[in-house]
Amino acid sequence: MASKQRAGIRVSEEYVEGNPQADPSATELVINVLVAGQLMANRLDEVLRPHGLSSSTFTLLQIVAGDLDPVTPSQIASRTPVPVTTATVTGLLDTCERKGWVVRERHPTDRRMVIVRITDEGRSVLAAAGQEVIAGERRWAASTPPAARERLIDALGALADHLRSPAAAPD
């Protein structure tokens, strides 16, 4: 009886023999997460591009739209799933403001602070793109049964939490 071929990218026997200090499953995990992440990012870009959005501007609009009150650039930076600097947020805000999706205003009580609010046009582009992203997510996840999705979400969440910790930083 033939054995079932395992899914994903696997390291070769030559790699294992030539790198006795390596943990083959750790190497395979890193490779497969990177490949899957890049493929997913590419698919997301395909959906967002016709709306003039990148994944970063889409995330920024979601953060700004998700708060009832205007937010500061530092609040936006702290709410992004992948850490970004306030300088990065400033560049994204420049893009979104130029396209008419957000406005920056002086804080009403602290004139040193800037607050950001989404415009009606920003809400419109976010809603249109959001519906296409939701449809894409269903397509992209279709090959993974719900129970396996939950296990994968838990495992990737634990991996992401570890990568954010000092224990994962280079020596």
LINNORQUI-V761459 format. One record per residue. PHI is phi as a letter, one per 30 degrees, with the letter a starting at -180 (999 if undefined). Layout:
PHI / PHI
//
This chain:
999 / d / d / d / d / d / d / j / d / b / d / d / d / d / d / d / d / d / b / d / d / d / c / e / d / d / d / d / d / d / d / d / d / d / d / d / d / d / d / d / d / d / d / d / e / d / d / d / e / d / c / i / c / c / d / d / d / d / d / e / d / d / d / d / d / d / c / d / c / e / c / c / e / d / d / d / e / d / c / d / d / c / e / b / d / d / d / d / d / e / d / d / d / e / d / d / d / e / d / i / c / b / b / c / b / d / d / d / c / b / d / d / c / c / c / b / b / d / c / d / d / d / d / d / d / d / d / d / d / e / d / d / d / e / d / d / e / d / d / d / c / e / d / c / d / e / d / d / e / d / d / d / e / d / d / d / d / d / d / d / d / d / d / d / d / d / d / c / d / e / d
//
